[in-house]
Amino acid sequence: MKFFYTAFAVMLASGCSSTPDQFGKLDIKKWRGDRGGCYGIRAKLEPDFRAEIQNLKGKSANTIGELLGRPDVNQIADRNQKFYIYFLEKGPQCDQAGVKSTSRSVAIRMSAIGLATEITFQNGLP
């Protein structure tokens, strides 16, 4: 019976793991804290983000969301693909959610099976 309780405690502890603060060079705690890029922190983290692009490709949509936080914009594309868009700098999206913005952003394309396939940088939405 003691073994059962120990195994159960281990399963509970492993199921409640928190998201790490670092992903390679990228400080994802700071990234997640700059929702919409409104504080300018993501812009400063851009070189570290770029260094980890290859490590983000192939990750599931759930993993990307856990690492980088909820996307600022979740855009549906054709053939069941979608984009997770994260703004890198302050813009109109900071004052009013949902307003069109041409602020610098990064878009992560998710395939129909929910894997990150492409990461691009642009002004506004892709």
Secondary structure per residue as TSV (DSSP state, phi and psi in degrees):
chain	resnum	aa	ss	phi	psi
A	1	M	-	360.0	-36.7
A	2	K	H	-62.4	-38.5
A	3	F	H	-61.0	-41.5
A	4	F	H	-59.6	-46.2
A	5	Y	H	-65.8	-38.5
A	6	T	H	-65.5	-45.8
A	7	A	H	-62.6	-40.8
A	8	F	H	-63.7	-41.8
A	9	A	H	-64.5	-39.9
A	10	V	H	-65.0	-42.2
A	11	M	H	-62.7	-42.7
A	12	L	H	-63.3	-44.6
A	13	A	H	-65.0	-40.0
A	14	S	H	-72.8	-27.5
A	15	G	H	-77.0	-14.2
A	16	C	T	-109.2	27.4
A	17	S	-	-68.2	143.5
A	18	S	-	-92.0	163.6
A	19	T	-	-70.6	136.7
A	20	P	-	-66.6	160.6
A	21	D	S	-86.8	-17.5
A	22	Q	E	-126.6	145.1
A	23	F	E	-129.6	94.2
A	24	G	T	62.9	-124.5
A	25	K	T	-80.2	-18.5
A	26	L	E	-81.6	125.1
A	27	D	E	-82.5	93.6
A	28	I	H	-75.2	-18.8
A	29	K	H	-65.9	-44.4
A	30	K	H	-66.8	-40.8
A	31	W	H	-57.6	-51.0
A	32	R	H	-63.7	-29.6
A	33	G	H	-75.8	-10.5
A	34	D	S	-107.2	62.1
A	35	R	G	-56.0	127.4
A	36	G	G	75.3	2.4
A	37	G	G	69.0	18.4
A	38	C	T	-73.3	-16.3
A	39	Y	T	-105.4	-0.6
A	40	G	S	78.9	5.8
A	41	I	H	-73.5	-42.3
A	42	R	H	-61.4	-37.0
A	43	A	H	-60.8	-39.2
A	44	K	H	-70.8	-26.8
A	45	L	H	-88.0	-3.3
A	46	E	H	-54.7	-44.3
A	47	P	H	-59.9	-39.0
A	48	D	H	-68.4	-36.9
A	49	F	H	-63.2	-46.4
A	50	R	H	-59.9	-35.0
A	51	A	H	-66.2	-21.1
A	52	E	T	-106.3	6.6
A	53	I	H	-54.8	-47.6
A	54	Q	H	-63.4	-29.7
A	55	N	H	-78.6	-20.3
A	56	L	H	-83.4	-31.4
A	57	K	T	-62.7	137.2
A	58	G	T	90.8	-10.4
A	59	K	-	-75.9	152.1
A	60	S	B	-74.8	160.5
A	61	A	H	-58.6	-39.3
A	62	N	H	-63.9	-42.6
A	63	T	H	-65.3	-43.0
A	64	I	H	-59.5	-45.6
A	65	G	H	-61.5	-40.0
A	66	E	H	-67.2	-40.8
A	67	L	H	-71.9	-54.7
A	68	L	H	-93.7	-8.1
A	69	G	-	88.2	172.2
A	70	R	S	-59.4	133.7
A	71	P	-	-64.1	152.0
A	72	D	S	-67.9	-35.7
A	73	V	E	-137.5	133.9
A	74	N	E	-114.1	103.7
A	75	Q	E	-106.2	129.2
A	76	I	E	-85.0	134.0
A	77	A	-	-115.1	179.2
A	78	D	S	-73.7	162.7
A	79	R	T	56.6	43.0
A	80	N	T	59.2	24.8
A	81	Q	-	-96.3	161.9
A	82	K	E	-147.5	163.4
A	83	F	E	-116.9	135.3
A	84	Y	E	-100.2	118.8
A	85	I	E	-113.0	130.7
A	86	Y	E	-122.3	122.6
A	87	F	E	-76.7	143.7
A	88	L	-	-101.4	-16.1
A	89	E	S	-143.3	162.2
A	90	K	-	-64.6	143.9
A	91	G	S	-167.7	-166.3
A	92	P	H	-61.2	-23.2
A	93	Q	H	-65.0	-18.6
A	94	C	H	-78.0	-30.6
A	95	D	H	-88.0	-32.3
A	96	Q	S	-147.4	115.3
A	97	A	T	-62.5	140.0
A	98	G	T	87.8	-8.1
A	99	V	-	-76.7	146.4
A	100	K	-	-65.4	136.1
A	101	S	-	-133.3	145.4
A	102	T	-	-109.9	19.2
A	103	S	S	-67.2	152.7
A	104	R	E	-58.6	139.2
A	105	S	E	-146.6	165.7
A	106	V	E	-121.0	135.1
A	107	A	E	-117.5	131.7
A	108	I	E	-110.9	115.2
A	109	R	E	-82.3	127.3
A	110	M	E	-103.9	130.0
A	111	S	-	-71.5	174.2
A	112	A	T	-61.6	-24.4
A	113	I	T	-96.0	9.4
A	114	G	S	83.3	27.9
A	115	L	B	-113.0	143.0
A	116	A	E	-69.4	121.1
A	117	T	E	-114.2	-24.4
A	118	E	E	-151.9	141.2
A	119	I	E	-129.9	121.4
A	120	T	E	-128.3	157.0
A	121	F	E	-116.1	139.4
A	122	Q	E	-161.0	176.3
A	123	N	E	-95.8	122.1
A	124	G	S	78.9	-146.0
A	125	L	-	-95.9	152.3
A	126	P	-	-68.2	360.0
